[in-house]
């Protein structure tokens, strides 16, 4: 296919702009000629990740200005046996199947990177054929767009590193974010008893509606005590946590140490609250384990997608915006942080009127 495509492009902000906020500009580009082994993916929907906002704020390393960016897609693509099949893009490169860490020192994520400067906030993307995965049939385009990046991160944190299984008590912090919500869904589907923290009572109730047993507001100073009481109320599954899935960092071990069992696991996939976490001799003596967890492998994403299809899990979409022209609104939603689930753009292939809608 030849022609042109609209794409959202990162442009370096003018010198001296404080705080830093690189521009996101919608441009027309030539659709590249396909090289052997590539397919052309028609993008129908694309989801925001916080990484996209961090790129604009200059808080992400190795950004290539002038590249399109974005991470997750749902698509109908063209090429050999995949013609007219719905697929999504594998959002990372350099990690195929090693169980512990990326095989390549150049591991990277699509969107704004120097190694793989393509992104998916675009009408069309040319990509290697082996870097797409067929869509589960029960998902629509918006739900599929919400899946890959959060899915591979949540899968590695919960199923690979925390080894969550039926009957476990699991705490997922920060309910409301895409990874946390996927982690909740995966653990519930695995048969675990899930508890959550959030700064919003409304988000806690929404997490309960997804299958969580209960939750506490982390703005309360005694939230670990409240969580301990919840565990005691459901003592049929034990009064201690088997695992914690966290993205905040800080003094988490000090807060949950008394309700995390000996040998329990704390899996950290981010540190949005504090750039470090305390781990003392107290935790060593209890054989508690602190595990770093980032993204995951191509094989992890395949395994997660099979699990999703088997359990008919539906990713949570908070809002759908209409057209790449609506991208700035999406960034503002991420900045406010009041969404529950993914913010998705419906990618138009015409000049229809821009609208937005809540799900």
C-alpha positions in Angstrom: 0.0 0.0 0.0 1.2 3.5 -0.8 0.0 6.8 0.5 0.1 8.9 3.5 -0.7 8.5 7.2 -1.4 10.9 10.1 0.9 10.3 13.1 1.5 12.0 16.4 5.1 13.0 16.6 7.3 14.1 19.6 8.9 17.5 19.0 11.5 18.8 21.4 10.2 21.7 23.5 11.8 25.2 23.0 14.9 25.8 25.2 14.0 27.2 28.5 10.5 26.0 28.7 9.8 25.2 32.4 8.6 22.7 33.3 9.7 20.6 30.4 6.8 19.5 28.2 7.8 18.3 24.7 5.2 19.0 22.0 3.0 16.2 20.5 2.2 17.3 17.0 -0.1 15.6 14.5 1.7 15.3 11.1 1.2 13.7 7.8 3.9 11.2 6.8 4.5 8.9 3.9 3.6 5.3 4.5 6.9 3.4 4.2 7.5 0.8 1.6 7.4 -2.6 3.3 10.6 -4.6 3.6 10.7 -8.4 3.5 9.1 -9.9 6.5 7.0 -6.8 7.3 3.3 -6.2 7.3 1.3 -3.0 7.3 -1.0 -2.6 10.2 -4.1 -0.3 10.0 -4.5 1.2 13.4 -8.1 1.2 14.7 -7.5 2.1 18.3 -4.6 3.1 20.5 -4.3 3.4 24.3 -2.3 5.9 26.4 0.2 4.8 29.0 1.8 6.9 31.6 5.1 6.4 29.8 3.7 8.6 27.0 3.2 11.5 29.5 6.7 10.9 31.0 8.2 11.1 27.5 6.6 14.6 27.0 7.9 15.7 30.4 11.5 14.6 29.5 11.5 11.9 32.2 12.2 9.0 30.0 15.7 8.1 28.7 16.7 7.5 25.1 13.9 9.5 23.4 14.3 10.0 19.6 12.6 13.3 18.7 10.8 13.3 15.4 9.5 9.8 16.0 5.9 8.8 16.3 5.0 7.4 19.7 2.5 5.3 21.6 2.5 1.8 22.8 -0.6 -0.3 22.4 -2.8 -1.0 19.3 -5.7 -2.9 18.0 -5.6 -3.3 14.3 -6.7 -4.9 11.0 -3.5 -5.6 9.1 -2.5 -6.4 5.6 0.1 -9.1 4.5 0.2 -12.8 3.6 -1.9 -15.1 5.8 -2.6 -12.2 8.3 -4.6 -10.2 5.7 -7.8 -8.8 7.3 -6.9 -10.4 10.7 -7.2 -8.4 13.9 -3.9 -8.1 15.7 -2.1 -6.1 18.3 1.6 -5.1 18.2 4.2 -6.6 20.6 5.1 -3.4 22.5 8.8 -4.2 23.3 11.9 -5.5 21.5 14.9 -7.4 22.9 13.1 -9.8 25.3 11.9 -13.0 23.6 11.6 -15.7 26.3 14.3 -15.6 28.9 12.5 -16.3 32.2 14.5 -13.7 34.2 15.5 -10.7 32.2 15.8 -9.4 28.6 18.3 -11.2 26.4 19.4 -8.0 24.8 21.1 -5.0 26.5 19.2 -2.9 24.0 15.8 -3.9 25.4 13.3 -1.1 24.5 9.7 -0.2 24.2 8.0 1.1 21.1 7.4 4.8 20.9 9.9 7.5 21.0 13.0 5.3 21.4 16.2 5.5 19.5 16.4 1.7 18.9 12.9 1.3 17.5 11.7 4.8 16.7 8.2 3.7 15.5 5.1 4.2 17.6 1.4 3.5 17.2 -0.3 6.9 17.5 -0.7 6.6 13.8 -3.2 5.5 11.1 -0.8 3.0 9.7 2.4 1.3 11.0 4.8 -0.9 9.2 6.1 -3.7 11.5 7.8 -7.1 11.4 5.4 -9.9 10.9 6.6 -11.8 13.9 5.9 -8.7 16.1 2.1 -9.0 16.0 -0.2 -11.3 18.0 -3.7 -12.3 16.9 -6.5 -10.7 18.9 -8.7 -12.8 21.2 -12.1 -12.8 19.5 -14.1 -11.7 22.6 -12.5 -8.2 22.7 -13.5 -5.1 20.7 -10.8 -2.8 19.3 -10.9 -0.4 22.3 -10.5 -3.3 24.8 -7.7 -4.8 22.7 -5.9 -1.4 22.7 -5.9 -1.5 26.5 -4.3 -4.9 26.7 -0.6 -5.4 25.6 1.7 -3.1 27.7 -0.3 -3.3 30.9 -0.9 -7.0 30.3 2.7 -8.0 29.9 3.7 -5.9 33.0 0.9 -7.3 35.2 1.4 -10.9 34.0 5.1 -10.9 34.9 4.5 -9.2 38.2 1.6 -11.5 39.3 2.0 -14.9 37.6 5.8 -15.1 36.9 7.4 -13.2 39.8 4.7 -13.4 42.6 3.6 -16.9 41.4 0.0 -16.2 42.4 -2.2 -19.2 42.7 -5.6 -20.3 43.8 -6.2 -19.5 47.5 -3.5 -16.9 47.9 -4.1 -13.5 49.6 -2.8 -10.8 47.3 -2.6 -7.0 47.8 -2.6 -4.8 44.7 -1.7 -1.2 45.4 -2.9 1.8 43.5 -6.2 0.4 42.1 -7.2 2.5 39.1 -4.1 2.4 36.9 -4.0 0.1 33.9 -1.4 -2.3 35.2 -3.0 -2.6 38.7 -6.4 -3.3 37.2 -5.1 -6.0 35.0 -3.2 -7.4 38.0 -6.5 -7.6 39.9 -8.3 -9.3 37.0 -5.5 -11.8 36.5 -5.3 -12.7 40.2 -9.1 -13.0 40.6 -9.2 -15.3 37.5 -6.4 -17.4 39.1 -8.6 -18.0 42.2 -6.7 -15.7 44.6 -8.3 -13.4 47.2 -7.4 -9.9 46.1 -7.3 -6.8 48.3 -6.5 -3.3 47.0 -5.4 0.2 48.1 -6.4 3.4 46.5 -6.7 7.1 47.4 -10.3 7.0 46.1 -13.2 5.2 47.8 -15.0 5.1 44.4 -12.0 3.3 42.9 -12.0 0.8 45.7 -15.6 0.0 45.2 -15.0 -0.4 41.4 -12.2 -2.8 42.2 -14.5 -4.8 44.4 -17.0 -4.9 41.5 -14.1 -6.5 39.5 -13.8 -9.3 42.1 -11.6 -7.9 44.8 -12.5 -8.9 48.4 -12.1 -5.4 49.8 -9.8 -2.4 50.0 -8.4 0.4 52.1 -7.6 4.1 51.5 -3.9 4.6 51.6 -4.5 8.2 52.7 -5.4 6.8 56.1 -2.4 6.5 58.4 -3.6 3.2 59.8 -4.4 1.6 56.4 -2.2 -1.5 57.2 -4.2 -2.0 60.4 -7.5 -1.7 58.5 -6.2 -4.2 55.9 -5.2 -6.6 58.7 -8.8 -6.5 59.9 -10.1 -7.2 56.4 -7.9 -10.2 56.2 -9.1 -11.4 59.6 -12.7 -11.1 58.5 -12.0 -13.4 55.6 -9.8 -15.7 57.7 -10.9 -18.7 55.7 -8.0 -17.7 53.3 -5.6 -17.0 56.1 -4.9 -13.7 58.0 -1.7 -12.8 56.2 -0.7 -11.8 52.7 1.1 -14.2 50.4 2.1 -11.5 47.9 2.0 -7.7 47.3 2.0 -6.2 43.8 3.1 -2.6 44.1 4.1 0.4 41.9 4.6 3.0 44.6 7.8 2.1 46.5 8.7 4.0 49.7 8.3 2.4 53.1 6.0 -0.4 51.9 7.9 -3.1 53.7 7.6 -1.3 57.0 3.9 -0.8 56.5 2.9 -4.3 55.5 5.6 -6.3 57.3 3.3 -7.6 60.0 0.6 -8.8 57.6 3.0 -10.3 55.0 3.7 -13.9 55.8 7.2 -15.3 56.3 8.5 -16.1 52.8 6.0 -13.7 51.3 6.8 -11.8 48.1 6.7 -8.1 47.3 6.9 -7.4 43.6 7.7 -3.8 42.6 7.0 -2.8 39.0 7.4 1.0 39.6 8.2 3.6 42.2 5.8 6.5 41.6 5.5 7.5 45.3 9.2 7.3 46.2 12.3 6.4 44.3 13.5 3.8 46.7 12.1 1.1 49.0 13.5 0.1 52.4 14.4 -3.5 53.0 15.8 -4.3 56.5 17.2 -7.2 58.5 13.7 -7.6 59.8 12.5 -8.7 56.4 15.6 -10.9 55.9 14.9 -12.8 59.1 11.3 -13.5 57.9 12.6 -14.7 54.5 10.4 -12.1 52.8 11.4 -11.5 49.2 11.6 -8.1 47.3 11.5 -8.6 43.5 11.9 -6.0 40.8 9.7 -6.5 37.8 9.5 -4.5 34.6 7.5 -5.3 31.5 8.0 -8.9 30.3 9.0 -11.0 27.4 7.3 -11.8 24.1 6.5 -15.2 25.5 5.0 -13.7 28.6 2.6 -11.7 26.4 1.6 -14.8 24.5 1.0 -16.6 27.7 -1.0 -13.7 29.2 -3.1 -13.4 26.1 -4.0 -17.2 26.1 -5.0 -16.8 29.8 -7.1 -13.7 28.9 -8.9 -15.6 26.2 -9.5 -18.7 28.3 -10.9 -16.7 31.2 -12.7 -14.2 28.9 -11.1 -11.3 30.8 -12.1 -7.9 29.4 -9.6 -5.0 29.9 -11.0 -1.9 31.6 -11.5 1.1 29.3 -12.2 4.4 31.1 -12.8 6.6 28.2 -12.7 6.6 24.4 -11.6 9.8 22.5 -12.4 10.2 18.9 -9.5 10.9 16.5 -5.7 11.5 16.9 -6.6 15.2 17.1 -8.0 14.4 20.6 -4.6 13.3 22.0 -4.0 16.5 24.1 -7.2 15.7 26.0 -5.9 12.3 26.7 -2.7 13.7 28.1 -4.7 16.0 30.4 -6.8 13.0 31.7 -3.5 11.2 32.5 -2.2 14.2 34.3 -5.3 14.5 36.4 -5.2 10.8 37.3 -9.0 10.6 37.8 -9.6 7.8 35.3 -10.3 4.2 36.1 -8.7 2.0 33.4 -7.3 2.9 30.1 -7.8 6.1 28.0 -8.1 5.1 24.4 -8.2 6.9 21.1 -10.5 5.7 18.3 -8.3 6.3 15.2 -10.3 7.7 12.4 -9.6 7.1 8.8 -11.8 9.9 7.5 -12.4 13.6 8.4 -15.4 13.0 10.6 -16.3 15.2 13.5 -14.2 14.9 16.6 -16.1 13.6 19.6 -15.4 11.8 22.9 -17.4 9.3 25.0 -17.3 7.6 28.3 -17.7 3.8 28.6 
